[in-house]
Structure formats: C-alpha cells, structure tokens
Amino acid sequence: MVPCIDILRIVREGFQFLRGVVTDIQLYNLMMIATAVILHCKFSLSSISRSWLKKKSVNAFSHCLMYAKFNLDEAIQAYSRMLRNSYELSGGRFIIDDTMNHHSNFCKLIYGVFRYWDHAFKTNVSATCLVFLYYSQDGFIKFPIGWRIYIKGGNKTKNDLAIELIEGGLRRDFPCGAVFGRKAPPKLSITVLEALLVGVGASVGQLSITESKTAKRTTALT
C-alpha cells in the first residue's frame, strides 16, 4: 500500500465549505480520512491510520468522528449554500430512492442493521437500509442533499423519512419542480405527497400526476 503524504487537492477544495463550521483540527482530520478512503482504503480507522503511517492515531480519528462537537445543522446549511453557489439551479426535481449497505449474516451490534429482502440478490440479507434524497436538473447536475436510516419496525416508515427529507430540501431553498419516486421502495403514496404539498402551500387540486412509460410516478409541484 502506497502511503498518503498529503491531502488531495480535490479534497482540500471540496471541504472548504466546512471552514468556520468545524475547527481547523477537525477539518484537517476529516480531509485526512477522505484522502485515505479515496486513494486506497476501506472505511476502517485502523487502515486509515496506517495509510498515513500512523501520523494520526486511531483514537484521534475516532474522537473526531464520535465525540467532537459538530453542529450538523450548520454543516448541512453550509453544504447547501455551497451547492447553490456552485450551480445555477432552477426547476430541478427531487429524486427519492433507497439502498442497502450489506453486512455479514452474523452482524448484530451495528446500529440500523436488520434482515431485508434484497431484490437484486433474490434472498434475505443483513443490511442497513438508507433512504436518499437527490437533486437532479437537466441530466447534468445531480447531487445528494439528504439521507435517513430506516429502522425496521420503528416509528417511522420510509414514506415518513422521505417526507422529512423533502421538507428539509424545500426549507434549504432548493428550487424543486417535481418529486420523483422510483418504483422500488420507498413507494411514495400520492396521499402522503398531497399532505406534504399542502403543508408547503400547494393546492391538492393543482397536483399534476402522471405515470411514465417506465412505471415511475412523478408529482409536479404546481
């Protein structure tokens, strides 16, 4: 394994939106982690420490991720400002989808890991299920703007998590023209989308609902 000797330029530039939100030491630790993961490491703190020839200890990285006082709301707002300043956004759409991060069948201690049916592998797997919200515009601009961990049997359904993500995206002033849900879970029912749109001032009677040729439902925000 070739060791890391400096922060990647793309990482240094890409993390600048966090300057002022986290301390300089926290920012440097995060950039070290990102550089190691991009170059040749799995997300393992011991592997990341070794890739930097133990310039930083595992405990230092662990403290940075688990105990340092990050203000997540400020970080999310900074990320949103960076995206809005980097692109000319107008009339894009929100895309809701979910994915599974697989674990070994004997995994019992990682938060959010449950048994799910995987449609790709046609079998039950141990996995963390993540609900994502993306912003997409003109086929050229696409980036994630939020995610939630789905807890099987918990108080919130995937629809509930999707609505939270959409509401957060609207509050951060992303110019959404439509909500687009893939046929795969989470299946956003039109009822919950109507309730969401009423909450942000749209009339249920103004909803434009269509089924595309690929059986994906689009609900226009009119």
Secondary structure, DSSP 8 states (H G I E B T S, - for coil): -----S--HHHHHHTGGGBTTB-HHHHHHHHHHHHHHHHT--S-HHHHHHHTTTSS-HHHHHHHHHTS---HHHHHHHHHHHHHHHS---SEEEEEEEEEEEE-TT--SSTTEEEEEETTTTEEEEEEEEEEEEEEETTTEEEEEEEEEE-TTSS--HHHHHHHHHHHHHHTT--EEEEEE-SSSS---HHHHHHHHHHTT--GGG-EEEE-TTS-EEEE--
